[in-house]
Every structure is written in C-alpha cells, then in structure tokens.
Amino acid sequence: MSNLPDNILVLGAGGGGLTIAAELGLAGHPVTIGDLPAFAGGLPAIREAGGITITFRGQDEVTCFAPVAGITDDPQAAVKGVPLVIVCVPSFGHMPFAQALAPAVEGGQTILWVGEGGGSFSLIAALRALGQHPRLVLADTNSLPYAGATVIAPGVATAKRKIGGTYIAGVPTCETDNVSRIAAEIWPWVKPGRNAWETLFLNFNAIDHVPTMLGNLGQIENRRDKMRLWGEGTSPGVGRLIGRVDSEYAALREG
C-alpha cells in the first residue's frame, strides 16, 4: 500500500526539483511542479511538453520522459489543500518560500524540505511571525538524494541517484518514522536521521566544497580555464582543512 497521496506538489524548478518531479511522475504519481515567479522561466516548456525529460546517469544511463499533472508560479495558491509538499531549493531560498507558504498552509499537511537542512525551521519562524500554529508534519534532509542534479535545457534535467549519505528527520522528531516511510517510497536509499539538527549539521557540501574553494581561492580567481577541485585542488593541506572542518561539524552534531 502506497504511503503517497494522489496529489503532490514539488516546489523548486532547479535540477533537484525537476528530478524529484520526474521521479514521481515516472512512478505514476500525479505531481505539480512550481516555483516563485522569478525562477519560473522553465515551467512553460514543461507545460508545452506535458512533462520532464530526465537522464539518470550511472552504470547504465537511461533517458526517460516523465509526465507532470501541472505547473504553477504561485506557490501560495498551489499549496492549499495539498497533502504532500516537497520543497527543493538552496538554503538561501528557504525563507522566501517559508514566507510565501506560511499564510496558506493548513493543519494535516506534510512538507518535506529536500536538499539542505533547515527549511522546517524557516517555516516555523515564518508561521510564528504570523501568530499561526497549524499542526503540520515537517521534515528536512541533509542533502539532495541525487548527485549532480542539473537543468540542461528548459524542462530537461540530468542527475545520478545516490547510493547513500542522505538522511531525513521529522519535526517534531516523533514524525521521523512517518516521513522516512514517505521518503523511502520515493528514494529507497534515504535513511532516517536522529533529528532535524543532525540533518542541518550533516551538510556534505559545507564540509567538502567550502574548504576546498577557500584553500584554492588564489588559483580559482587567477586562472581562466576550468579547475577540478577534486583533482588538483585537493592537496594534502586542503585535505587536512576538510578534516578539521568535519571534526567541528561532528562535535556540533554530538553536542
């Protein structure tokens, strides 16, 4: 028996959002994809095609066409009455989406923030600012369940399904089993985390990418050709810097 409702809304039309909507469409779930007006430029192409073209990279590369039920550039209107909402945007998009959704969300809805931890906290803050306290089921993941999810043309994306390393936790924590069952039906490799703070502090991009870029900032700024951070950029010194940053994150997670 499916844990997923008949009506699902995916917000965020970047590589992650398109891939999630495609994953759901390929599995036969009616899904609407939307974004804020400023980032909705690729949505008309999806409406015209009737879906998303997705290439899953891996040992056997597969390209599929995934149908979608609809598109929207009005998340506040679209979220009303939808039982499952998946928000997939970078961390700087958490608060704009939280502020857009807060006036319209209703008790009983489940909202998964998939990509970077902290989205649930942004929505809670936006609701408190309005003096509203609906009984929602919220959840955060620590990262995208995909590697290299990228929009390569309007309505066309590519991604690689991860093997592991993605965790989900409910807010409140007692909902973790519930949201884990939902997530596992979409991404079988996603595992339950201990709590939402763990998903916030288990951010692999912050651990790996930031120290690597800072440690190579001179080279990055002074050269005109491309640079492979996970090749020439990962010197022994940069590796030690990553290790120190990771140790601090581990200490915060245990604290």
C-alpha positions as CSV (number, residue, x, y, z in Angstrom):
1,M,0.0,0.0,0.0
2,S,1.4,3.4,-1.0
3,N,2.4,6.0,1.6
4,L,2.0,8.7,-1.1
5,P,-1.2,10.7,-1.7
6,D,-2.8,11.3,-5.1
7,N,-1.9,15.0,-5.1
8,I,1.8,16.0,-4.7
9,L,3.3,19.5,-5.1
10,V,7.0,19.9,-5.8
11,L,8.4,23.5,-5.3
12,G,11.7,24.4,-6.9
13,A,12.3,24.2,-10.6
14,G,16.1,23.7,-10.4
15,G,17.8,20.4,-11.1
16,G,16.8,18.9,-7.8
17,G,13.1,19.9,-8.2
18,L,12.8,18.7,-11.8
19,T,14.4,15.4,-10.9
20,I,12.1,14.8,-7.9
21,A,9.0,15.7,-10.0
22,A,10.3,13.3,-12.7
23,E,10.9,10.6,-10.2
24,L,7.3,10.9,-9.0
25,G,5.9,11.1,-12.5
26,L,7.7,8.0,-13.7
27,A,6.3,6.1,-10.7
28,G,2.8,7.1,-11.7
29,H,2.1,9.8,-9.1
30,P,0.2,12.9,-10.2
31,V,2.6,15.8,-9.5
32,T,2.5,19.6,-9.9
33,I,5.8,21.4,-10.1
34,G,6.2,25.1,-9.3
35,D,8.5,27.9,-8.3
36,L,8.4,31.6,-7.4
37,P,7.8,33.8,-10.4
38,A,11.4,35.0,-10.6
39,F,12.6,31.4,-11.1
40,A,9.7,30.0,-13.2
41,G,11.2,30.7,-16.6
42,G,11.5,27.0,-17.5
43,L,8.0,26.0,-16.5
44,P,6.2,26.9,-19.8
45,A,8.4,24.4,-21.6
46,I,7.3,21.7,-19.2
47,R,3.6,22.6,-19.7
48,E,4.1,22.5,-23.5
49,A,5.8,19.1,-23.4
50,G,3.5,17.7,-20.8
51,G,6.3,16.6,-18.6
52,I,10.1,16.5,-18.0
53,T,12.8,14.8,-19.9
54,I,15.2,13.2,-17.3
55,T,18.5,11.4,-17.8
56,F,19.6,9.3,-14.9
57,R,23.4,8.8,-15.1
58,G,25.1,5.7,-13.8
59,Q,26.4,2.4,-15.0
60,D,23.5,2.2,-17.4
61,E,22.5,5.7,-18.5
62,V,18.8,6.0,-19.0
63,T,16.7,8.9,-20.5
64,C,13.0,8.9,-19.8
65,F,10.0,11.2,-20.3
66,A,8.1,11.8,-17.0
67,P,4.6,13.3,-17.2
68,V,3.5,16.0,-14.8
69,A,0.0,17.0,-13.9
70,G,0.5,20.7,-13.9
71,I,2.8,23.7,-13.3
72,T,2.5,26.8,-11.1
73,D,4.3,30.1,-10.4
74,D,2.0,30.8,-7.4
75,P,3.2,28.5,-4.6
76,Q,1.0,30.2,-2.1
77,A,-2.2,29.4,-4.0
78,A,-1.0,26.0,-5.1
79,V,-0.1,24.7,-1.6
80,K,-3.7,25.0,-0.3
81,G,-5.2,21.6,0.4
82,V,-2.2,19.6,-1.0
83,P,-1.4,16.7,1.4
84,L,2.2,16.3,0.4
85,V,4.5,19.2,-0.5
86,I,8.2,18.8,-1.3
87,V,10.3,21.9,-1.3
88,C,13.7,21.6,-3.1
89,V,15.6,24.8,-3.1
90,P,19.0,26.0,-1.9
91,S,19.3,27.2,1.7
92,F,19.0,30.9,0.6
93,G,15.6,30.0,-0.8
94,H,14.2,28.5,2.5
95,M,13.0,31.8,4.0
96,P,11.4,33.2,0.8
97,F,9.5,30.0,0.3
98,A,8.6,29.8,4.0
99,Q,7.2,33.3,3.9
100,A,5.2,32.6,0.8
101,L,3.8,29.3,2.2
102,A,3.1,30.3,5.8
103,P,-0.2,32.2,5.2
104,A,-1.6,29.3,3.2
105,V,-0.5,26.0,4.9
106,E,-3.1,24.1,6.8
107,G,-3.1,21.5,9.6
108,G,-2.6,17.9,8.4
109,Q,-0.2,18.8,5.5
110,T,3.2,17.1,5.2
111,I,6.0,19.3,4.0
112,L,9.4,17.8,3.2
113,W,12.4,20.2,2.7
114,V,14.7,18.2,0.5
115,G,18.2,19.4,-0.4
116,E,19.7,21.2,2.6
117,G,18.7,21.1,6.2
118,G,17.0,24.0,7.9
119,G,13.9,24.5,5.8
120,S,11.5,23.3,8.5
121,F,13.0,25.9,11.0
122,S,12.4,28.6,8.4
123,L,8.8,27.7,8.0
124,I,8.3,27.5,11.8
125,A,9.8,31.0,12.1
126,A,7.6,32.4,9.4
127,L,4.5,30.8,11.0
128,R,5.4,32.2,14.4
129,A,5.8,35.7,12.9
130,L,2.2,35.4,11.7
131,G,1.0,34.0,15.0
132,Q,-0.1,30.8,13.4
133,H,0.5,27.3,14.7
134,P,-1.1,24.7,12.4
135,R,-0.4,21.0,13.1
136,L,2.0,20.2,10.3
137,V,4.3,17.3,9.7
138,L,7.7,18.8,8.7
139,A,10.9,17.1,7.7
140,D,14.4,18.0,6.5
141,T,17.0,16.1,4.6
142,N,20.7,16.8,4.9
143,S,21.3,16.8,1.2
144,L,19.8,16.0,-2.2
145,P,19.2,12.3,-2.8
146,Y,20.9,12.9,-6.1
147,A,24.4,13.8,-7.3
148,G,24.9,16.5,-9.9
149,A,21.2,17.2,-10.5
150,T,21.3,19.8,-13.3
151,V,18.9,21.6,-15.6
152,I,20.4,21.3,-19.1
153,A,17.6,22.9,-21.0
154,P,14.0,24.1,-20.2
155,G,12.2,21.0,-18.9
156,V,15.3,18.8,-19.4
157,A,17.4,17.6,-16.5
158,T,20.1,15.1,-15.6
159,A,21.0,13.5,-12.3
160,K,22.6,10.5,-10.6
161,R,20.7,8.6,-7.9
162,K,22.9,8.4,-4.8
163,I,23.7,5.1,-3.1
164,G,23.6,6.5,0.5
165,G,24.5,9.5,2.6
166,T,21.1,11.2,2.6
167,Y,19.1,11.3,5.8
168,I,15.7,12.6,6.7
169,A,14.3,13.6,10.1
170,G,10.9,14.8,11.2
171,V,9.9,18.0,13.0
172,P,8.9,17.1,15.6
173,T,11.2,14.1,15.9
174,C,8.4,11.7,16.7
175,E,7.3,12.1,13.0
176,T,10.7,10.7,11.7
177,D,9.3,7.2,11.2
178,N,6.4,8.6,9.3
179,V,8.4,10.8,7.0
180,S,11.0,8.1,6.5
181,R,8.3,5.8,5.1
182,I,7.2,8.5,2.7
183,A,10.8,9.3,1.6
184,A,11.7,5.6,1.2
185,E,8.9,5.2,-1.3
186,I,10.4,7.9,-3.5
187,W,14.1,7.3,-2.7
188,P,14.7,3.9,-1.3
189,W,18.3,4.8,-0.3
190,V,17.3,7.6,2.0
191,K,17.6,6.7,5.7
192,P,16.1,8.2,8.9
193,G,18.3,10.7,10.8
194,R,18.3,11.2,14.6
195,N,16.7,14.6,14.5
196,A,16.5,17.7,12.3
197,W,19.6,19.3,13.9
198,E,21.6,16.3,12.6
199,T,20.3,17.0,9.0
200,L,21.3,20.6,9.4
201,F,24.8,19.9,10.6
202,L,25.4,16.9,8.3
203,N,25.8,19.0,5.2
204,F,28.5,17.4,2.9
205,N,28.7,20.4,0.6
206,A,29.6,22.7,3.5
207,I,32.2,20.3,4.7
208,D,33.8,19.5,1.3
209,H,33.2,22.3,-1.0
210,V,33.8,25.4,1.1
211,P,37.2,24.5,2.5
212,T,38.3,23.3,-0.9
213,M,37.3,26.5,-2.6
214,L,38.8,28.7,0.1
215,G,42.0,26.7,0.0
216,N,42.3,27.3,-3.7
217,L,40.9,30.8,-3.9
218,G,44.0,32.3,-5.5
219,Q,44.1,29.7,-8.3
220,I,40.4,30.0,-8.9
221,E,40.5,33.8,-9.2
222,N,43.7,34.0,-11.3
223,R,43.1,31.3,-13.9
224,R,40.9,31.5,-17.0
225,D,40.5,27.8,-17.7
226,K,38.4,25.3,-15.6
227,M,39.8,23.7,-12.4
228,R,38.9,20.3,-11.0
229,L,38.6,20.9,-7.2
230,W,38.5,17.1,-6.7
231,G,41.8,16.6,-8.5
232,E,44.5,19.3,-8.5
233,G,42.5,21.3,-5.9
234,T,42.7,18.6,-3.2
235,S,46.2,18.9,-1.9
236,P,47.3,17.3,1.4
237,G,46.9,20.7,3.1
238,V,43.3,21.1,1.8
239,G,42.6,17.6,2.9
240,R,43.7,18.5,6.4
241,L,41.5,21.6,6.3
242,I,38.5,19.5,5.3
243,G,39.3,17.1,8.2
244,R,39.3,20.0,10.7
245,V,36.0,21.4,9.5
246,D,34.4,17.9,9.6
247,S,35.6,17.5,13.1
248,E,33.9,20.7,14.2
249,Y,30.7,19.6,12.5
250,A,30.9,16.2,14.2
251,A,31.3,17.9,17.6
252,L,28.3,20.1,16.9
253,R,26.2,17.0,16.0
254,E,27.2,15.3,19.2
255,G,26.7,18.4,21.4
